[in-house]
Amino acid sequence: MLTILHTESSTGWGGQENRTLQESIGLKRLGVRVIILCQPDSVLAKRARAEGIEVRTCKMRKSYDLFAIKYMLNLIKNEKIDVISTHSGRDSLLAGIAGRLSRKKPVIVRTRHLALPITSKTTYSVLPHKVVTVSKYVRQYLINEGISPDKVVAIPTGIDTSRFDPEKVDGKLKQELGLEPEIPLIGTIAILRKKKGHRILLEAIPLILKKIPDAVFVFAGDGPQKENIITKIEQLGLSDKVFMLGLRKDIPNILKSIDVFVLPTLQEALGTSFIEAMAMEKPVIGTNVGGVGEVIKDGINGYLVEPDNPHALAEAIIMALQDKEKLSIMGIEGRKIAKQNYTVEKMCEKMHALYSSLLKDKAP
């Protein structure tokens, strides 16, 4: 049986940790033994255990933690690890060193989840046998940074299209907010960080209301910009037009309820939230940054606009809301694209094929 060790030194929860967990669940279904090694206080450890994934914990205090490397060496030996799949900078260095020192000589794969500048080339060019990126954009960025093109492969993140299925979900958000069914509802789901562009959408809203005065907006998510966003809403006099929903677990319900999904992000490796909205047959409006253009086909399943441009964003939202027939067609196209290219099953099949091919190449 193929045994894969996923390592993750991050303690929080986001798209990166979710992809690692979804890949682990999917690979287990394909008959792979999966172990996740993470920090003792990590959210991933808790959620992975709840999904029946084997979990080991080890403190990874710094990038050169000898105790962590020793622990990993013993784990590789005792559990007969075939593949080490690393995710964050610290665990990629520690597990990469352990893998290279181990007599078992496991295959080492580094996944790059982010569109941020890299801080250490070693964990891409020296330690791993292969680097996986979540989008073609991130792959090209690494190549531009000097990583060999042969070493980098793009395997986009997939979503659970059975969970994000418009046929299985009742949209109750308008009812919850006391809105009439015909009220245009525009939704954003993202962590409340500067780079997600909530400020840009807030500046666009007064322009949108001039043309579509009954439009209402919802922001789902929590984060460091929460107070700044609330202050901005009050300054613009939009308290009756923008609802802060906080952290929600019923994302399919929110997506089913809205008419258009908008995220004017300033930086994005791929944009899983767009894919989830597409799977729910919602047109998506995003900015032409990072890997977003790989997901949004302008004029087909939504609109791509110039980043940090409230006027362009307002125009795209107005254009979408004023053509109900096109809105519906875009939603249908979006689900087709999501099912064709961005399912968890496809992601896991591609990762499994990659791991298997690397082990085959390694065999004497």
BAMAR-433609 format. One line per field, with one value per residue: residue number from 1; residue in one letter; x, y, z of N, C-alpha, C in turn. Coordinates in steps of 0.1 Angstrom, whole numbers. Layout:
! BAMAR-433609
resi c(NUM_...)
resn c(A_...)
n_xx c(X_...)
n_yy c(Y_...)
n_zz c(Z_...)
ca_xx c(X_...)
ca_yy c(Y_...)
ca_zz c(Z_...)
c_xx c(X_...)
c_yy c(Y_...)
c_zz c(Z_...)
END
This chain:
! BAMAR-433609
resi c(1_2_3_4_5_6_7_8_9_10_11_12_13_14_15_16_17_18_19_20_21_22_23_24_25_26_27_28_29_30_31_32_33_34_35_36_37_38_39_40_41_42_43_44_45_46_47_48_49_50_51_52_53_54_55_56_57_58_59_60_61_62_63_64_65_66_67_68_69_70_71_72_73_74_75_76_77_78_79_80_81_82_83_84_85_86_87_88_89_90_91_92_93_94_95_96_97_98_99_100_101_102_103_104_105_106_107_108_109_110_111_112_113_114_115_116_117_118_119_120_121_122_123_124_125_126_127_128_129_130_131_132_133_134_135_136_137_138_139_140_141_142_143_144_145_146_147_148_149_150_151_152_153_154_155_156_157_158_159_160_161_162_163_164_165_166_167_168_169_170_171_172_173_174_175_176_177_178_179_180_181_182_183_184_185_186_187_188_189_190_191_192_193_194_195_196_197_198_199_200_201_202_203_204_205_206_207_208_209_210_211_212_213_214_215_216_217_218_219_220_221_222_223_224_225_226_227_228_229_230_231_232_233_234_235_236_237_238_239_240_241_242_243_244_245_246_247_248_249_250_251_252_253_254_255_256_257_258_259_260_261_262_263_264_265_266_267_268_269_270_271_272_273_274_275_276_277_278_279_280_281_282_283_284_285_286_287_288_289_290_291_292_293_294_295_296_297_298_299_300_301_302_303_304_305_306_307_308_309_310_311_312_313_314_315_316_317_318_319_320_321_322_323_324_325_326_327_328_329_330_331_332_333_334_335_336_337_338_339_340_341_342_343_344_345_346_347_348_349_350_351_352_353_354_355_356_357_358_359_360_361_362_363_364)
resn c(M_L_T_I_L_H_T_E_S_S_T_G_W_G_G_Q_E_N_R_T_L_Q_E_S_I_G_L_K_R_L_G_V_R_V_I_I_L_C_Q_P_D_S_V_L_A_K_R_A_R_A_E_G_I_E_V_R_T_C_K_M_R_K_S_Y_D_L_F_A_I_K_Y_M_L_N_L_I_K_N_E_K_I_D_V_I_S_T_H_S_G_R_D_S_L_L_A_G_I_A_G_R_L_S_R_K_K_P_V_I_V_R_T_R_H_L_A_L_P_I_T_S_K_T_T_Y_S_V_L_P_H_K_V_V_T_V_S_K_Y_V_R_Q_Y_L_I_N_E_G_I_S_P_D_K_V_V_A_I_P_T_G_I_D_T_S_R_F_D_P_E_K_V_D_G_K_L_K_Q_E_L_G_L_E_P_E_I_P_L_I_G_T_I_A_I_L_R_K_K_K_G_H_R_I_L_L_E_A_I_P_L_I_L_K_K_I_P_D_A_V_F_V_F_A_G_D_G_P_Q_K_E_N_I_I_T_K_I_E_Q_L_G_L_S_D_K_V_F_M_L_G_L_R_K_D_I_P_N_I_L_K_S_I_D_V_F_V_L_P_T_L_Q_E_A_L_G_T_S_F_I_E_A_M_A_M_E_K_P_V_I_G_T_N_V_G_G_V_G_E_V_I_K_D_G_I_N_G_Y_L_V_E_P_D_N_P_H_A_L_A_E_A_I_I_M_A_L_Q_D_K_E_K_L_S_I_M_G_I_E_G_R_K_I_A_K_Q_N_Y_T_V_E_K_M_C_E_K_M_H_A_L_Y_S_S_L_L_K_D_K_A_P)
n_xx c(8_5_20_16_29_17_29_25_32_18_-6_-31_-63_-72_-75_-53_-48_-73_-73_-52_-64_-87_-74_-62_-84_-95_-74_-73_-97_-90_-75_-50_-27_-28_-10_-11_11_14_14_9_-12_-28_-55_-59_-51_-72_-94_-87_-86_-112_-122_-113_-87_-53_-33_-3_15_39_61_71_93_111_128_151_149_161_151_125_133_145_123_108_124_124_96_93_109_96_70_72_73_64_60_66_47_48_39_39_65_82_78_83_111_121_109_118_146_147_136_156_178_170_172_153_146_123_100_98_75_66_40_29_9_3_2_22_55_83_103_125_145_155_136_122_139_160_154_129_116_97_75_44_19_-10_-21_-16_-6_9_28_42_53_71_89_99_113_135_132_134_115_107_105_82_47_13_-15_-47_-67_-94_-130_-158_-182_-206_-214_-216_-240_-266_-291_-294_-297_-314_-319_-319_-312_-322_-347_-340_-328_-349_-356_-373_-380_-373_-353_-322_-293_-260_-231_-202_-177_-152_-121_-116_-94_-70_-60_-81_-99_-123_-127_-126_-149_-168_-165_-174_-201_-219_-220_-232_-257_-268_-278_-291_-310_-323_-305_-287_-261_-239_-215_-196_-177_-147_-121_-89_-96_-121_-132_-124_-138_-164_-165_-160_-183_-202_-193_-198_-225_-239_-251_-277_-276_-255_-248_-231_-222_-206_-186_-195_-210_-227_-222_-229_-257_-257_-245_-264_-285_-277_-275_-253_-219_-191_-157_-133_-104_-70_-49_-43_-39_-54_-83_-105_-130_-144_-148_-164_-187_-193_-199_-224_-239_-237_-231_-198_-177_-146_-112_-86_-61_-33_-42_-68_-79_-77_-99_-122_-139_-140_-171_-183_-187_-188_-174_-142_-124_-104_-79_-83_-101_-128_-148_-148_-155_-180_-194_-193_-208_-233_-239_-241_-264_-284_-291_-309_-313_-288_-274_-284_-275_-247_-244_-250_-230_-208_-211_-207_-180_-168_-174_-161_-133_-125_-129_-128_-123_-110_-87_-75_-71_-52_-31_-25_-17_6_22_25_38_62_73_75_95_116_121_144)
n_yy c(-12_22_48_79_109_138_170_199_229_252_266_276_280_277_282_266_247_234_223_205_187_179_166_145_131_123_108_87_74_64_43_47_49_75_99_127_151_175_206_204_221_227_236_219_194_187_187_168_145_142_134_109_106_95_110_127_145_171_194_221_242_261_268_252_229_205_185_181_172_148_134_132_116_92_87_84_61_41_41_35_54_64_87_121_149_182_215_242_268_262_235_223_227_213_187_181_180_158_138_137_128_104_68_54_70_86_99_134_160_193_215_245_269_296_330_347_363_341_330_313_296_271_252_247_242_225_206_192_166_172_200_212_234_255_268_278_303_306_286_296_318_307_295_317_326_310_283_251_244_217_207_217_214_222_217_223_234_215_214_202_192_180_189_216_221_233_220_207_225_248_282_304_329_355_355_353_377_394_403_409_384_393_412_424_406_408_391_385_363_358_359_386_405_429_424_411_430_442_469_481_472_484_511_510_505_528_538_518_517_540_532_508_510_493_473_450_441_415_405_378_362_365_384_404_429_436_456_480_477_478_505_519_513_526_553_557_557_533_514_502_488_471_440_425_393_377_349_320_288_278_280_271_277_305_311_300_318_344_367_374_367_384_393_414_409_415_399_366_332_312_311_297_303_316_293_277_293_293_266_266_277_305_336_351_377_391_402_408_393_373_339_341_347_322_309_325_331_357_373_349_330_350_382_398_422_453_455_471_491_508_519_504_480_485_490_464_449_462_457_430_426_438_423_397_373_367_365_341_323_326_315_288_281_285_264_242_246_244_217_204_210_215_197_179_153_151_166_149_125_134_141_116_102_116_112_84_81_94_76_54_62_64_38_11)
n_zz c(0_-8_10_23_36_48_56_77_90_97_120_117_99_65_29_21_41_40_14_17_36_21_0_14_23_-1_-13_5_0_-25_-18_-6_21_44_63_84_95_119_138_174_183_161_138_117_126_144_127_108_122_129_105_102_95_99_123_133_157_162_176_157_159_148_117_116_134_153_168_157_131_138_149_126_109_123_121_93_89_107_98_72_51_18_2_9_14_14_27_40_45_68_75_51_48_71_68_43_46_65_48_28_43_52_51_38_16_6_-18_-24_-23_-29_-22_-35_-24_-25_-38_-32_-29_-29_-1_3_-18_-16_-6_-28_-51_-43_-22_-27_-50_-68_-75_-68_-80_-73_-94_-129_-131_-106_-111_-133_-121_-102_-121_-133_-111_-112_-108_-122_-151_-157_-132_-120_-117_-124_-106_-102_-73_-61_-56_-36_-54_-48_-24_-30_-47_-65_-67_-44_-23_-3_-7_19_28_21_32_58_63_59_34_3_-22_-48_-46_-56_-47_-37_-31_-11_-1_20_39_61_50_39_13_1_-9_1_6_-19_-31_-14_-20_-45_-42_-38_-64_-78_-66_-76_-101_-95_-72_-52_-46_-25_-2_9_33_40_65_86_102_103_93_101_119_106_82_90_100_77_62_78_75_48_48_45_61_60_37_35_48_75_78_94_104_87_85_67_38_12_13_15_-10_-27_-22_-31_-59_-75_-73_-59_-57_-53_-53_-45_-48_-56_-56_-70_-64_-49_-38_-59_-75_-59_-59_-86_-89_-77_-95_-99_-113_-116_-104_-107_-101_-124_-115_-104_-104_-111_-136_-148_-139_-141_-170_-190_-196_-201_-179_-161_-151_-156_-140_-139_-114_-81_-88_-84_-100_-124_-113_-103_-128_-139_-121_-123_-150_-150_-133_-147_-168_-167_-181_-193_-169_-158_-178_-176_-150_-154_-172_-155_-136_-152_-160_-135_-128_-148_-146_-119_-96_-65_-68_-93_-87_-68_-82_-100_-83_-72_-94_-100_-77_-79_-104_-98_-79_-95_-113_-96_-88_-89)
ca_xx c(0_12_19_19_30_15_34_20_36_8_-16_-45_-71_-75_-76_-42_-51_-85_-68_-44_-73_-95_-65_-60_-96_-96_-64_-77_-107_-83_-67_-37_-26_-24_-8_-8_20_12_17_-1_-24_-33_-69_-58_-50_-85_-104_-83_-90_-127_-125_-108_-73_-43_-26_8_18_52_64_81_95_118_132_162_145_167_141_115_139_147_110_104_133_118_83_96_114_87_57_75_67_69_60_64_40_50_30_44_79_90_77_90_125_123_106_127_159_145_135_169_187_164_176_141_146_110_98_94_67_63_29_29_-6_1_7_31_69_89_114_136_145_159_125_117_149_170_149_118_117_87_68_30_13_-24_-25_-6_1_20_38_50_60_83_98_105_123_146_129_133_101_105_102_70_35_1_-27_-56_-75_-108_-140_-168_-194_-218_-218_-219_-249_-278_-302_-296_-296_-324_-314_-328_-306_-330_-357_-333_-325_-361_-356_-382_-373_-368_-343_-309_-284_-246_-224_-188_-173_-137_-115_-116_-81_-69_-58_-94_-105_-136_-127_-129_-164_-176_-164_-182_-215_-227_-221_-241_-270_-274_-285_-299_-312_-327_-295_-283_-248_-236_-201_-195_-163_-142_-107_-84_-101_-135_-136_-122_-149_-177_-163_-162_-198_-209_-188_-204_-239_-244_-255_-289_-273_-244_-249_-219_-227_-196_-181_-207_-208_-237_-217_-238_-270_-254_-243_-277_-294_-273_-277_-240_-207_-181_-145_-123_-92_-58_-38_-50_-32_-64_-96_-115_-143_-151_-152_-176_-199_-196_-206_-237_-246_-238_-221_-187_-170_-134_-102_-76_-49_-29_-48_-83_-82_-78_-112_-132_-138_-147_-182_-189_-192_-187_-166_-129_-122_-91_-78_-83_-108_-142_-157_-149_-162_-194_-199_-195_-220_-245_-241_-246_-277_-294_-294_-313_-312_-274_-270_-287_-266_-234_-244_-250_-216_-199_-211_-200_-165_-164_-174_-151_-119_-122_-135_-119_-120_-100_-74_-69_-66_-40_-20_-22_-10_19_30_28_48_75_78_79_107_126_124_156)
ca_yy c(0_35_55_93_117_152_178_212_237_262_262_282_273_285_274_257_236_227_215_193_178_173_156_134_123_117_97_75_67_57_31_52_52_89_104_141_155_189_211_199_230_231_233_208_181_184_184_156_133_141_128_96_105_93_123_127_159_174_209_226_256_269_262_242_223_192_175_178_164_135_128_129_105_80_84_79_47_32_40_31_65_64_101_132_160_193_226_255_269_256_220_219_226_202_174_180_176_145_129_135_121_91_57_50_78_88_110_146_169_205_222_260_273_310_338_356_360_330_335_304_288_257_243_244_238_216_195_183_160_179_211_213_247_254_274_280_315_303_278_305_327_299_293_331_328_302_269_244_241_203_203_223_211_229_209_232_229_211_216_192_196_174_199_229_217_241_212_201_235_259_295_311_341_367_354_356_392_401_408_403_375_399_422_419_404_406_385_383_354_358_364_401_410_440_419_406_441_447_484_485_469_494_523_508_504_540_539_507_521_551_526_498_515_484_463_448_434_407_401_366_360_373_387_416_442_437_470_490_476_484_519_524_511_537_565_558_557_521_504_495_482_461_432_417_380_370_335_312_274_275_287_268_284_319_312_298_329_356_367_375_366_394_393_423_405_422_389_353_321_306_316_287_309_317_280_273_301_288_253_269_283_319_344_355_389_391_411_401_392_359_328_344_346_308_304_333_334_370_373_335_327_362_393_401_437_458_455_483_501_507_523_492_469_489_488_450_444_468_450_416_426_444_413_385_361_364_361_327_315_326_306_274_279_284_250_233_247_238_202_199_213_219_189_173_140_153_170_137_116_139_140_102_98_122_104_70_82_97_64_45_67_62_24_7)
ca_zz c(0_-9_23_21_48_46_67_77_102_100_130_114_89_53_17_20_50_35_3_23_42_10_-7_22_23_-15_-15_14_-8_-36_-13_-1_36_45_77_85_106_121_151_183_185_148_135_108_134_149_116_101_131_128_92_103_89_109_126_142_160_166_175_147_165_139_104_118_146_152_175_147_121_144_150_112_105_129_115_79_90_113_91_58_42_4_-3_18_7_23_24_44_45_78_74_38_51_81_63_31_52_70_37_21_52_55_43_31_4_1_-28_-17_-32_-22_-29_-34_-24_-24_-49_-25_-32_-21_8_3_-30_-12_-4_-42_-61_-38_-14_-33_-63_-76_-69_-73_-77_-74_-107_-139_-127_-96_-117_-141_-111_-97_-132_-134_-100_-114_-106_-135_-156_-156_-118_-115_-123_-119_-103_-95_-62_-65_-46_-35_-62_-43_-14_-37_-57_-64_-66_-30_-13_-3_-3_29_33_19_42_71_63_58_21_-7_-31_-61_-43_-60_-36_-42_-20_-10_10_21_51_60_49_29_0_-5_-16_5_5_-33_-33_-6_-28_-57_-39_-41_-78_-82_-60_-85_-112_-90_-58_-43_-44_-11_-3_21_34_49_68_97_100_110_88_104_124_95_72_97_101_63_59_85_68_35_50_38_71_57_24_36_60_79_83_102_100_85_81_56_26_1_15_11_-24_-34_-20_-38_-74_-81_-64_-62_-49_-60_-46_-51_-49_-55_-63_-79_-61_-46_-35_-72_-80_-51_-64_-100_-88_-72_-107_-97_-121_-107_-108_-99_-107_-133_-108_-101_-112_-112_-150_-152_-134_-147_-185_-191_-205_-203_-166_-152_-156_-150_-141_-135_-99_-74_-97_-80_-112_-133_-106_-103_-141_-142_-113_-129_-163_-147_-127_-156_-178_-160_-189_-193_-155_-157_-187_-170_-139_-159_-177_-144_-130_-162_-158_-121_-128_-158_-142_-105_-86_-56_-74_-104_-80_-61_-92_-106_-73_-70_-106_-99_-67_-85_-115_-92_-73_-106_-118_-85_-86_-97)
c_xx c(9_10_24_19_28_21_28_24_27_-2_-30_-52_-74_-76_-65_-44_-63_-81_-61_-54_-82_-87_-63_-72_-98_-86_-67_-87_-101_-74_-53_-38_-20_-22_-5_0_18_15_6_-13_-30_-48_-69_-58_-64_-95_-100_-87_-105_-131_-119_-94_-63_-35_-15_11_33_55_74_84_102_123_143_160_150_158_130_121_141_134_106_112_127_104_84_100_103_74_59_69_73_70_58_58_40_42_34_59_87_90_83_105_128_121_114_141_158_144_148_179_182_170_165_140_132_110_93_87_64_51_30_14_-8_6_17_45_74_101_126_135_148_148_118_127_158_163_138_122_108_80_54_25_-2_-30_-13_2_12_31_48_59_73_93_106_116_135_144_127_119_97_101_89_58_23_-10_-37_-64_-89_-117_-150_-181_-207_-224_-223_-227_-262_-291_-305_-297_-308_-318_-323_-323_-315_-342_-352_-331_-337_-362_-367_-374_-367_-357_-329_-299_-270_-238_-209_-185_-158_-133_-114_-102_-80_-68_-71_-102_-119_-138_-131_-144_-172_-176_-172_-197_-224_-229_-231_-255_-277_-282_-294_-301_-316_-317_-290_-270_-246_-221_-200_-180_-159_-127_-102_-89_-116_-139_-134_-133_-162_-176_-165_-176_-205_-206_-196_-220_-246_-249_-268_-288_-263_-246_-236_-224_-218_-192_-193_-203_-217_-234_-226_-252_-268_-253_-256_-286_-290_-275_-263_-229_-196_-169_-135_-109_-80_-46_-45_-42_-41_-78_-107_-129_-151_-156_-164_-189_-203_-204_-221_-245_-247_-227_-211_-180_-158_-124_-91_-62_-46_-36_-63_-87_-83_-92_-123_-130_-147_-158_-189_-195_-192_-179_-153_-128_-108_-90_-78_-90_-123_-152_-159_-157_-177_-201_-202_-207_-233_-249_-247_-261_-288_-298_-297_-310_-297_-269_-272_-278_-252_-233_-243_-236_-206_-199_-205_-185_-160_-163_-164_-137_-116_-129_-124_-114_-109_-86_-67_-64_-53_-28_-16_-14_5_28_34_38_62_81_82_93_119_130_136_153)
c_yy c(13_43_70_101_132_160_193_219_248_257_266_273_282_276_263_245_227_218_203_183_171_163_144_124_116_106_85_67_59_46_34_53_66_92_119_144_170_193_206_208_234_227_220_194_177_180_171_144_131_134_114_94_103_107_120_142_160_189_212_241_265_261_251_236_208_181_171_170_150_127_124_117_92_76_78_64_37_30_37_41_64_78_110_144_172_206_240_256_262_240_215_218_214_188_171_174_161_135_126_127_106_80_52_58_80_99_122_155_181_211_237_264_288_318_349_353_349_336_326_295_273_248_240_238_227_203_186_178_167_190_212_227_246_261_275_293_313_295_287_314_319_297_306_333_318_287_262_241_226_199_208_219_217_219_217_226_226_213_204_196_190_183_212_225_224_233_207_212_245_272_303_324_354_367_358_371_400_408_401_395_382_410_416_418_400_401_383_373_353_363_379_406_421_435_413_417_445_462_488_483_480_507_522_508_516_542_530_511_532_544_515_501_504_472_462_439_426_403_389_364_369_375_400_429_444_451_481_489_482_499_525_523_523_551_568_558_544_510_497_488_471_453_424_404_373_357_326_298_270_282_284_275_299_320_309_310_342_355_368_374_376_393_401_421_412_411_376_343_314_312_306_292_312_304_275_280_296_274_255_277_298_326_350_368_390_400_402_401_377_349_330_342_332_303_312_336_346_369_359_331_338_373_395_416_441_459_469_495_500_510_511_481_472_486_473_445_449_460_436_416_431_434_399_372_357_359_346_318_314_316_292_271_277_270_240_233_241_223_196_199_213_210_183_160_141_157_158_127_121_138_126_98_104_115_90_71_85_84_54_49_64_47_20_-1)
c_zz c(0_4_21_34_44_58_66_90_106_110_127_104_77_41_16_29_45_23_8_29_31_2_1_22_10_-17_-7_6_-19_-31_-7_15_37_60_75_97_107_135_161_184_172_146_126_115_139_138_109_109_130_115_91_96_101_111_136_145_165_165_165_150_156_126_105_132_146_158_165_136_126_144_136_107_111_123_101_80_96_105_76_49_28_-2_9_10_17_18_28_44_55_77_61_40_60_75_50_36_57_59_30_30_54_45_34_17_-2_-10_-20_-27_-24_-30_-25_-35_-27_-37_-44_-30_-23_-13_7_-9_-27_-12_-18_-51_-56_-31_-20_-47_-73_-68_-76_-70_-80_-87_-116_-136_-117_-102_-125_-132_-106_-108_-134_-123_-101_-111_-120_-139_-155_-141_-113_-123_-116_-118_-95_-83_-67_-53_-46_-41_-57_-31_-20_-49_-55_-62_-52_-19_-14_1_6_34_32_29_56_73_62_44_12_-17_-44_-58_-48_-49_-41_-30_-22_2_10_35_50_62_38_15_-7_-11_-12_4_-9_-36_-26_-14_-40_-55_-42_-56_-84_-78_-69_-96_-107_-75_-48_-40_-30_-12_10_21_45_52_80_95_105_105_92_109_114_85_78_97_87_58_65_78_55_36_44_48_68_43_25_49_62_85_93_96_99_81_69_43_14_1_11_-4_-32_-33_-28_-53_-81_-70_-68_-52_-56_-54_-53_-53_-47_-63_-74_-76_-59_-44_-48_-77_-72_-56_-78_-99_-83_-83_-105_-106_-111_-113_-100_-107_-114_-126_-106_-110_-114_-126_-155_-148_-140_-162_-187_-201_-207_-189_-156_-159_-148_-151_-136_-120_-94_-82_-93_-91_-121_-126_-106_-117_-144_-134_-119_-142_-160_-142_-137_-167_-172_-168_-190_-180_-154_-165_-181_-158_-143_-165_-166_-138_-139_-161_-145_-122_-137_-153_-128_-94_-77_-62_-85_-97_-74_-71_-98_-96_-71_-82_-105_-89_-73_-95_-109_-85_-83_-112_-109_-84_-95_-109)
END
